[in-house]
């Protein structure tokens, strides 16, 4: 997969536009982690899959220089 396409899909996963800055990416990541963390949801484990997806997406963006 082309890096640009991967970045576009990941930004969409995080709810961001293609022109998002690294600061916007970091702020959105922190917001989503707080929202989807099981501890923030009364121990509800159903949000754990979404949390893993968010973390993996952010880690990929960091690996390509976005974070």
Phi and psi restraints in degrees (range 20) as a CNS / XPLOR table:
assign (resid 1 and name C) (resid 2 and name N)
       (resid 2 and name CA) (resid 2 and name C) 1.0 -64.6 20.0 2
assign (resid 2 and name N) (resid 2 and name CA)
       (resid 2 and name C) (resid 3 and name N) 1.0 140.2 20.0 2
assign (resid 2 and name C) (resid 3 and name N)
       (resid 3 and name CA) (resid 3 and name C) 1.0 -59.2 20.0 2
assign (resid 3 and name N) (resid 3 and name CA)
       (resid 3 and name C) (resid 4 and name N) 1.0 -40.3 20.0 2
assign (resid 3 and name C) (resid 4 and name N)
       (resid 4 and name CA) (resid 4 and name C) 1.0 -63.2 20.0 2
assign (resid 4 and name N) (resid 4 and name CA)
       (resid 4 and name C) (resid 5 and name N) 1.0 -42.4 20.0 2
assign (resid 4 and name C) (resid 5 and name N)
       (resid 5 and name CA) (resid 5 and name C) 1.0 -65.1 20.0 2
assign (resid 5 and name N) (resid 5 and name CA)
       (resid 5 and name C) (resid 6 and name N) 1.0 -42.4 20.0 2
assign (resid 5 and name C) (resid 6 and name N)
       (resid 6 and name CA) (resid 6 and name C) 1.0 -61.3 20.0 2
assign (resid 6 and name N) (resid 6 and name CA)
       (resid 6 and name C) (resid 7 and name N) 1.0 -45.2 20.0 2
assign (resid 6 and name C) (resid 7 and name N)
       (resid 7 and name CA) (resid 7 and name C) 1.0 -62.5 20.0 2
assign (resid 7 and name N) (resid 7 and name CA)
       (resid 7 and name C) (resid 8 and name N) 1.0 -41.5 20.0 2
assign (resid 7 and name C) (resid 8 and name N)
       (resid 8 and name CA) (resid 8 and name C) 1.0 -61.3 20.0 2
assign (resid 8 and name N) (resid 8 and name CA)
       (resid 8 and name C) (resid 9 and name N) 1.0 -45.1 20.0 2
assign (resid 8 and name C) (resid 9 and name N)
       (resid 9 and name CA) (resid 9 and name C) 1.0 -65.7 20.0 2
assign (resid 9 and name N) (resid 9 and name CA)
       (resid 9 and name C) (resid 10 and name N) 1.0 -39.3 20.0 2
assign (resid 9 and name C) (resid 10 and name N)
       (resid 10 and name CA) (resid 10 and name C) 1.0 -69.3 20.0 2
assign (resid 10 and name N) (resid 10 and name CA)
       (resid 10 and name C) (resid 11 and name N) 1.0 -41.6 20.0 2
assign (resid 10 and name C) (resid 11 and name N)
       (resid 11 and name CA) (resid 11 and name C) 1.0 -60.4 20.0 2
assign (resid 11 and name N) (resid 11 and name CA)
       (resid 11 and name C) (resid 12 and name N) 1.0 -38.4 20.0 2
assign (resid 11 and name C) (resid 12 and name N)
       (resid 12 and name CA) (resid 12 and name C) 1.0 -64.0 20.0 2
assign (resid 12 and name N) (resid 12 and name CA)
       (resid 12 and name C) (resid 13 and name N) 1.0 -40.2 20.0 2
assign (resid 12 and name C) (resid 13 and name N)
       (resid 13 and name CA) (resid 13 and name C) 1.0 -59.1 20.0 2
assign (resid 13 and name N) (resid 13 and name CA)
       (resid 13 and name C) (resid 14 and name N) 1.0 -37.3 20.0 2
assign (resid 13 and name C) (resid 14 and name N)
       (resid 14 and name CA) (resid 14 and name C) 1.0 -85.5 20.0 2
assign (resid 14 and name N) (resid 14 and name CA)
       (resid 14 and name C) (resid 15 and name N) 1.0 -3.2 20.0 2
assign (resid 14 and name C) (resid 15 and name N)
       (resid 15 and name CA) (resid 15 and name C) 1.0 78.3 20.0 2
assign (resid 15 and name N) (resid 15 and name CA)
       (resid 15 and name C) (resid 16 and name N) 1.0 30.9 20.0 2
assign (resid 15 and name C) (resid 16 and name N)
       (resid 16 and name CA) (resid 16 and name C) 1.0 -117.0 20.0 2
assign (resid 16 and name N) (resid 16 and name CA)
       (resid 16 and name C) (resid 17 and name N) 1.0 157.2 20.0 2
assign (resid 16 and name C) (resid 17 and name N)
       (resid 17 and name CA) (resid 17 and name C) 1.0 -82.6 20.0 2
assign (resid 17 and name N) (resid 17 and name CA)
       (resid 17 and name C) (resid 18 and name N) 1.0 162.9 20.0 2
assign (resid 17 and name C) (resid 18 and name N)
       (resid 18 and name CA) (resid 18 and name C) 1.0 -60.1 20.0 2
assign (resid 18 and name N) (resid 18 and name CA)
       (resid 18 and name C) (resid 19 and name N) 1.0 -34.0 20.0 2
assign (resid 18 and name C) (resid 19 and name N)
       (resid 19 and name CA) (resid 19 and name C) 1.0 -84.3 20.0 2
assign (resid 19 and name N) (resid 19 and name CA)
       (resid 19 and name C) (resid 20 and name N) 1.0 13.3 20.0 2
assign (resid 19 and name C) (resid 20 and name N)
       (resid 20 and name CA) (resid 20 and name C) 1.0 -62.3 20.0 2
assign (resid 20 and name N) (resid 20 and name CA)
       (resid 20 and name C) (resid 21 and name N) 1.0 141.0 20.0 2
assign (resid 20 and name C) (resid 21 and name N)
       (resid 21 and name CA) (resid 21 and name C) 1.0 -83.3 20.0 2
assign (resid 21 and name N) (resid 21 and name CA)
       (resid 21 and name C) (resid 22 and name N) 1.0 165.7 20.0 2
assign (resid 21 and name C) (resid 22 and name N)
       (resid 22 and name CA) (resid 22 and name C) 1.0 -63.2 20.0 2
assign (resid 22 and name N) (resid 22 and name CA)
       (resid 22 and name C) (resid 23 and name N) 1.0 -32.1 20.0 2
assign (resid 22 and name C) (resid 23 and name N)
       (resid 23 and name CA) (resid 23 and name C) 1.0 -66.9 20.0 2
assign (resid 23 and name N) (resid 23 and name CA)
       (resid 23 and name C) (resid 24 and name N) 1.0 -41.4 20.0 2
assign (resid 23 and name C) (resid 24 and name N)
       (resid 24 and name CA) (resid 24 and name C) 1.0 -64.4 20.0 2
assign (resid 24 and name N) (resid 24 and name CA)
       (resid 24 and name C) (resid 25 and name N) 1.0 -39.3 20.0 2
assign (resid 24 and name C) (resid 25 and name N)
       (resid 25 and name CA) (resid 25 and name C) 1.0 -62.1 20.0 2
assign (resid 25 and name N) (resid 25 and name CA)
       (resid 25 and name C) (resid 26 and name N) 1.0 -46.5 20.0 2
assign (resid 25 and name C) (resid 26 and name N)
       (resid 26 and name CA) (resid 26 and name C) 1.0 -63.5 20.0 2
assign (resid 26 and name N) (resid 26 and name CA)
       (resid 26 and name C) (resid 27 and name N) 1.0 -42.9 20.0 2
assign (resid 26 and name C) (resid 27 and name N)
       (resid 27 and name CA) (resid 27 and name C) 1.0 -63.7 20.0 2
assign (resid 27 and name N) (resid 27 and name CA)
       (resid 27 and name C) (resid 28 and name N) 1.0 -43.3 20.0 2
assign (resid 27 and name C) (resid 28 and name N)
       (resid 28 and name CA) (resid 28 and name C) 1.0 -65.9 20.0 2
assign (resid 28 and name N) (resid 28 and name CA)
       (resid 28 and name C) (resid 29 and name N) 1.0 -40.0 20.0 2
assign (resid 28 and name C) (resid 29 and name N)
       (resid 29 and name CA) (resid 29 and name C) 1.0 -58.6 20.0 2
assign (resid 29 and name N) (resid 29 and name CA)
       (resid 29 and name C) (resid 30 and name N) 1.0 -49.0 20.0 2
assign (resid 29 and name C) (resid 30 and name N)
       (resid 30 and name CA) (resid 30 and name C) 1.0 -61.3 20.0 2
assign (resid 30 and name N) (resid 30 and name CA)
       (resid 30 and name C) (resid 31 and name N) 1.0 -41.3 20.0 2
assign (resid 30 and name C) (resid 31 and name N)
       (resid 31 and name CA) (resid 31 and name C) 1.0 -62.4 20.0 2
assign (resid 31 and name N) (resid 31 and name CA)
       (resid 31 and name C) (resid 32 and name N) 1.0 -45.5 20.0 2
assign (resid 31 and name C) (resid 32 and name N)
       (resid 32 and name CA) (resid 32 and name C) 1.0 -69.2 20.0 2
assign (resid 32 and name N) (resid 32 and name CA)
       (resid 32 and name C) (resid 33 and name N) 1.0 -36.6 20.0 2
assign (resid 32 and name C) (resid 33 and name N)
       (resid 33 and name CA) (resid 33 and name C) 1.0 -63.4 20.0 2
assign (resid 33 and name N) (resid 33 and name CA)
       (resid 33 and name C) (resid 34 and name N) 1.0 -43.7 20.0 2
assign (resid 33 and name C) (resid 34 and name N)
       (resid 34 and name CA) (resid 34 and name C) 1.0 -62.2 20.0 2
assign (resid 34 and name N) (resid 34 and name CA)
       (resid 34 and name C) (resid 35 and name N) 1.0 -40.1 20.0 2
assign (resid 34 and name C) (resid 35 and name N)
       (resid 35 and name CA) (resid 35 and name C) 1.0 -70.5 20.0 2
assign (resid 35 and name N) (resid 35 and name CA)
       (resid 35 and name C) (resid 36 and name N) 1.0 -37.9 20.0 2
assign (resid 35 and name C) (resid 36 and name N)
       (resid 36 and name CA) (resid 36 and name C) 1.0 -102.2 20.0 2
assign (resid 36 and name N) (resid 36 and name CA)
       (resid 36 and name C) (resid 37 and name N) 1.0 -0.3 20.0 2
assign (resid 36 and name C) (resid 37 and name N)
       (resid 37 and name CA) (resid 37 and name C) 1.0 -69.1 20.0 2
assign (resid 37 and name N) (resid 37 and name CA)
       (resid 37 and name C) (resid 38 and name N) 1.0 133.9 20.0 2
assign (resid 37 and name C) (resid 38 and name N)
       (resid 38 and name CA) (resid 38 and name C) 1.0 -56.3 20.0 2
assign (resid 38 and name N) (resid 38 and name CA)
       (resid 38 and name C) (resid 39 and name N) 1.0 -34.6 20.0 2
assign (resid 38 and name C) (resid 39 and name N)
       (resid 39 and name CA) (resid 39 and name C) 1.0 -65.6 20.0 2
assign (resid 39 and name N) (resid 39 and name CA)
       (resid 39 and name C) (resid 40 and name N) 1.0 -30.0 20.0 2
assign (resid 39 and name C) (resid 40 and name N)
       (resid 40 and name CA) (resid 40 and name C) 1.0 -81.6 20.0 2
assign (resid 40 and name N) (resid 40 and name CA)
       (resid 40 and name C) (resid 41 and name N) 1.0 -8.7 20.0 2
assign (resid 40 and name C) (resid 41 and name N)
       (resid 41 and name CA) (resid 41 and name C) 1.0 -116.8 20.0 2
assign (resid 41 and name N) (resid 41 and name CA)
       (resid 41 and name C) (resid 42 and name N) 1.0 34.6 20.0 2
assign (resid 41 and name C) (resid 42 and name N)
       (resid 42 and name CA) (resid 42 and name C) 1.0 61.7 20.0 2
assign (resid 42 and name N) (resid 42 and name CA)
       (resid 42 and name C) (resid 43 and name N) 1.0 31.9 20.0 2
assign (resid 42 and name C) (resid 43 and name N)
       (resid 43 and name CA) (resid 43 and name C) 1.0 80.9 20.0 2
assign (resid 43 and name N) (resid 43 and name CA)
       (resid 43 and name C) (resid 44 and name N) 1.0 9.2 20.0 2
assign (resid 43 and name C) (resid 44 and name N)
       (resid 44 and name CA) (resid 44 and name C) 1.0 -67.8 20.0 2
assign (resid 44 and name N) (resid 44 and name CA)
       (resid 44 and name C) (resid 45 and name N) 1.0 112.8 20.0 2
assign (resid 44 and name C) (resid 45 and name N)
       (resid 45 and name CA) (resid 45 and name C) 1.0 -80.5 20.0 2
assign (resid 45 and name N) (resid 45 and name CA)
       (resid 45 and name C) (resid 46 and name N) 1.0 -7.0 20.0 2
assign (resid 45 and name C) (resid 46 and name N)
       (resid 46 and name CA) (resid 46 and name C) 1.0 -68.1 20.0 2
assign (resid 46 and name N) (resid 46 and name CA)
       (resid 46 and name C) (resid 47 and name N) 1.0 -21.9 20.0 2
assign (resid 46 and name C) (resid 47 and name N)
       (resid 47 and name CA) (resid 47 and name C) 1.0 -87.3 20.0 2
assign (resid 47 and name N) (resid 47 and name CA)
       (resid 47 and name C) (resid 48 and name N) 1.0 -2.5 20.0 2
assign (resid 47 and name C) (resid 48 and name N)
       (resid 48 and name CA) (resid 48 and name C) 1.0 -64.1 20.0 2
assign (resid 48 and name N) (resid 48 and name CA)
       (resid 48 and name C) (resid 49 and name N) 1.0 -39.0 20.0 2
assign (resid 48 and name C) (resid 49 and name N)
       (resid 49 and name CA) (resid 49 and name C) 1.0 -62.0 20.0 2
assign (resid 49 and name N) (resid 49 and name CA)
       (resid 49 and name C) (resid 50 and name N) 1.0 -42.8 20.0 2
assign (resid 49 and name C) (resid 50 and name N)
       (resid 50 and name CA) (resid 50 and name C) 1.0 -64.9 20.0 2
assign (resid 50 and name N) (resid 50 and name CA)
       (resid 50 and name C) (resid 51 and name N) 1.0 -39.3 20.0 2
assign (resid 50 and name C) (resid 51 and name N)
       (resid 51 and name CA) (resid 51 and name C) 1.0 -61.4 20.0 2
assign (resid 51 and name N) (resid 51 and name CA)
       (resid 51 and name C) (resid 52 and name N) 1.0 -44.1 20.0 2
assign (resid 51 and name C) (resid 52 and name N)
       (resid 52 and name CA) (resid 52 and name C) 1.0 -61.8 20.0 2
assign (resid 52 and name N) (resid 52 and name CA)
       (resid 52 and name C) (resid 53 and name N) 1.0 -42.7 20.0 2
assign (resid 52 and name C) (resid 53 and name N)
       (resid 53 and name CA) (resid 53 and name C) 1.0 -61.2 20.0 2
assign (resid 53 and name N) (resid 53 and name CA)
       (resid 53 and name C) (resid 54 and name N) 1.0 -42.0 20.0 2
assign (resid 53 and name C) (resid 54 and name N)
       (resid 54 and name CA) (resid 54 and name C) 1.0 -64.0 20.0 2
assign (resid 54 and name N) (resid 54 and name CA)
       (resid 54 and name C) (resid 55 and name N) 1.0 -46.1 20.0 2
assign (resid 54 and name C) (resid 55 and name N)
       (resid 55 and name CA) (resid 55 and name C) 1.0 -64.2 20.0 2
assign (resid 55 and name N) (resid 55 and name CA)
       (resid 55 and name C) (resid 56 and name N) 1.0 -44.5 20.0 2
assign (resid 55 and name C) (resid 56 and name N)
       (resid 56 and name CA) (resid 56 and name C) 1.0 -62.9 20.0 2
assign (resid 56 and name N) (resid 56 and name CA)
       (resid 56 and name C) (resid 57 and name N) 1.0 -40.6 20.0 2
assign (resid 56 and name C) (resid 57 and name N)
       (resid 57 and name CA) (resid 57 and name C) 1.0 -62.6 20.0 2
assign (resid 57 and name N) (resid 57 and name CA)
       (resid 57 and name C) (resid 58 and name N) 1.0 -46.7 20.0 2
assign (resid 57 and name C) (resid 58 and name N)
       (resid 58 and name CA) (resid 58 and name C) 1.0 -63.7 20.0 2
assign (resid 58 and name N) (resid 58 and name CA)
       (resid 58 and name C) (resid 59 and name N) 1.0 -41.9 20.0 2
assign (resid 58 and name C) (resid 59 and name N)
       (resid 59 and name CA) (resid 59 and name C) 1.0 -61.9 20.0 2
assign (resid 59 and name N) (resid 59 and name CA)
       (resid 59 and name C) (resid 60 and name N) 1.0 -38.4 20.0 2
assign (resid 59 and name C) (resid 60 and name N)
       (resid 60 and name CA) (resid 60 and name C) 1.0 -64.5 20.0 2
assign (resid 60 and name N) (resid 60 and name CA)
       (resid 60 and name C) (resid 61 and name N) 1.0 -45.0 20.0 2
assign (resid 60 and name C) (resid 61 and name N)
       (resid 61 and name CA) (resid 61 and name C) 1.0 -61.3 20.0 2
assign (resid 61 and name N) (resid 61 and name CA)
       (resid 61 and name C) (resid 62 and name N) 1.0 -39.0 20.0 2
assign (resid 61 and name C) (resid 62 and name N)
       (resid 62 and name CA) (resid 62 and name C) 1.0 -63.4 20.0 2
assign (resid 62 and name N) (resid 62 and name CA)
       (resid 62 and name C) (resid 63 and name N) 1.0 -38.6 20.0 2
assign (resid 62 and name C) (resid 63 and name N)
       (resid 63 and name CA) (resid 63 and name C) 1.0 -67.7 20.0 2
assign (resid 63 and name N) (resid 63 and name CA)
       (resid 63 and name C) (resid 64 and name N) 1.0 -24.0 20.0 2
assign (resid 63 and name C) (resid 64 and name N)
       (resid 64 and name CA) (resid 64 and name C) 1.0 -101.8 20.0 2
assign (resid 64 and name N) (resid 64 and name CA)
       (resid 64 and name C) (resid 65 and name N) 1.0 11.3 20.0 2
assign (resid 64 and name C) (resid 65 and name N)
       (resid 65 and name CA) (resid 65 and name C) 1.0 95.3 20.0 2
assign (resid 65 and name N) (resid 65 and name CA)
       (resid 65 and name C) (resid 66 and name N) 1.0 18.5 20.0 2
assign (resid 65 and name C) (resid 66 and name N)
       (resid 66 and name CA) (resid 66 and name C) 1.0 -96.7 20.0 2
assign (resid 66 and name N) (resid 66 and name CA)
       (resid 66 and name C) (resid 67 and name N) 1.0 -7.3 20.0 2
